[in-house]
């Protein structure tokens, strides 16, 4: 067996003998491991991971079984028809998914409340701040037809914060453009050159624009790695709207250098700077709950965490060796290029034996969100197609079972809406049928006593209460942690509590809209409709009435018809269904009102739905605001080659195999 190159955490690539199952990457096998790596230190260990997973999934399974049994007992009271059996099967799938989410929240609450590191279970410690300047890091930002002023302002704020740490010498910055608009591309070059001049000798900025956008974002990063990746140990990946603090970036790089087994470290990017009502609700919920839920995920994911595409650091040798993505067989949307590449790249790194970790601490890691339900749904449409593609990789050879679970849960995040909608529709049919069909008290010719229909009112109420508890308790626990540890960061306990209660009401109100949108997205993907690659809209705007109606008229009319039929035939069922119907019928008003900038600003002035980044503005976000207000750069004569690195060391990025047994839809490398 031949020798192969593996990274041991040094700048050079070290050759070591492979292990017994570590064959060279090929269409048949690419599951190599970093062999003979130094053992983990105590601070890098993940103790009792197998036991954590056993406890977590046992609790999730028992909860799902209990919920499934209760629903079965309710439905079988008067005989189980095929319609009711279908309802039960859909409920079991949904309740199992809800159980995993619930226990993730419980796990996150326990580690955050007791201030424990979710990986080591020891006391939480700040990230190390010492770097080896010889082990180089690339700070890379891929862009595609973005607002140039916002991109440069955010990148400059990030760079200035990095310079303040005194360790910027270990970094180089790359603005990697896939922009197709000639005017935007010209503005990018001017702005990048001006920023490079302003940074001077403290930090070097490079700019590269691809003429052909092969492979979209993943192709953009892959091309960078193939041309200049050998000069760097790791790359810290930002999105066009990302902003990060210098200490956070240095800490991530230090974690990478300290752990030679680590291939990817993902932070929890917190949304900021939303001005609309919808955006403020969203960023408040993310800031309040995401760190706790991420900690819960980290407890059971351990070294098999996920990658979210940005605000993460990646070891370049591992990425080049194992993250060459093959196309899926067939045409888009379920075939062709893998859109949600981040999940797959994390799975391929883990398959090769590398660690992928989630850093759940609250750090200076930020992003921006769409400002309206319409723009948010457009982004979800792209993610829906990518996550649905992952279903074809569930049985790809060699993947860790946790990564397969990531694929399944990611797809269920969108498919759940369609399944809930189908289950509610079938329940309506069942309720109407029972109301229309006359009850037969005597089913046999010689029957002395009638068969009275049974109603499991107590069981129905119990299951409803359990479901509501599982939905609401993680939110209440997130509020409890914030009240105990960060109440001043949210403007005080009273305002924090009021904001959290408003967020719960808001989430209930918009849930039917998102359910309808997601259900339609899944149907679109399954029917062969693909999505285009377009720039994400992040700024806020008031949605016109006409656009709101055009986007929501179908669900409004469907809600009216649904409610009328259910109320006429089964008033009791109508009231049980009313929260869903309310959101559907009022969807046009919700879309319009929640896109209001005036309403969002009013709440901000009164301290409602405030986040820590508003109560006490982080320095890096303050700099972002300053750079946005700075005058635009005038035309400067320069050579485009002056923005490229002087040296280029080309390396190949082999395409990996994701073959699945028995023809179950995996992708195979084309060689």
Number of C-alpha atoms within 10 A of each C-alpha: 10 8 12 18 17 22 24 22 24 14 16 16 15 12 13 17 14 20 13 8 10 20 18 17 18 15 16 15 18 25 24 24 22 24 19 12 15 12 11 13 9 10 13 15 15 16 14 13 17 12 11 16 16 13 13 18 17 12 15 21 17 13 19 22 16 14 22 22 14 17 20 19 15 22 19 14 12 13 10 15 12 8 13 21 14 15 23 22 15 18 21 19 17 20 22 19 19 19 24 20 19 23 21 24 25 20 23 29 23 17 21 23 16 13 15 17 19 29 28 18 17 15 12 16 11 10 18 15 17 14 20 12 12 13 18 21 27 22 21 24 25 23 23 23 19 21 17 21 19 16 23 22 23 24 28 23 25 22 27 20 23 24 18 13 15 13 19 22 18 18 27 18 21 23 24 21 23 23 22 15 11 10 10 16 19 14 18 26 22 21 23 25 22 17 20 20 13 12 15 10 10 18 20 19 24 19 23 21 21 13 10 12 16 12 16 17 19 22 16 22 19 21 20 18 24 17 16 16 25 21 18 22 25 29 27 24 21 24 19 24 23 21 29 24 23 25 21 22 26 24 18 24 31 17 20 22 21 18 19 20 25 26 26 32 24 23 26 25 25 25 24 24 21 24 22 27 24 28 29 29 23 22 23 25 22 19 22 22 22 21 24 32 26 21 29 26 24 24 27 25 22 24 25 25 26 26 24 17 19 22 23 25 28 25 27 26 25 23 23 19 22 26 27 20 25 20 21 24 15 12 12 18 22 26 20 15 20 25 28 20 20 18 23 24 22 28 28 28 28 28 22 23 21 24 21 23 23 25 21 25 20 15 20 21 23 23 21 21 24 23 28 29 22 19 20 18 18 19 17 17 23 18 19 26 27 25 27 25 26 28 21 20 22 21 20 22 18 18 20 17 14 19 22 20 12 22 23 19 19 19 21 20 15 25 24 21 24 21 19 19 17 16 21 17 14 16 19 21 16 16 18 19 13 13 14 11 8 8 12 11 12 13 10 9 6 7 10 8 8 11 13 11 11 11 12 14 9 10 14 16 11 14 17 13 12 13 15 11 14 17 16 13 14 23 22 17 19 25 22 16 19 22 18 11 13 17 19 16 18 27 19 15 17 13 18 26 20 12 22 22 15 15 19 16 11 16 15 15 20 22 16 23 28 20 21 18 24 22 20 17 26 21 14 17 20 14 11 13 14 18 18 7 10 12 13 17 18 19 16 21 17 17 21 12 14 11 14 20 18 11 16 24 17 14 22 21 13 15 22 15 14 18 23 14 16 21 17 11 17 18 16 11 16 21 14 11 18 15 15 22 24 19 22 30 24 19 25 23 14 20 25 22 20 23 25 21 21 14 16 21 17 14 17 18 9 10 18 24 26 24 26 18 20 17 15 12 12 13 13 24 23 12 19 21 15 12 19 17 11 10 8 13 14 10 11 11 8 11 10 13 11 11 19 15 15 7 9 13 11 14 14 13 18 18 22 25 29 29 23 18 11 8 10 14 23 24 25 21 18 10 9
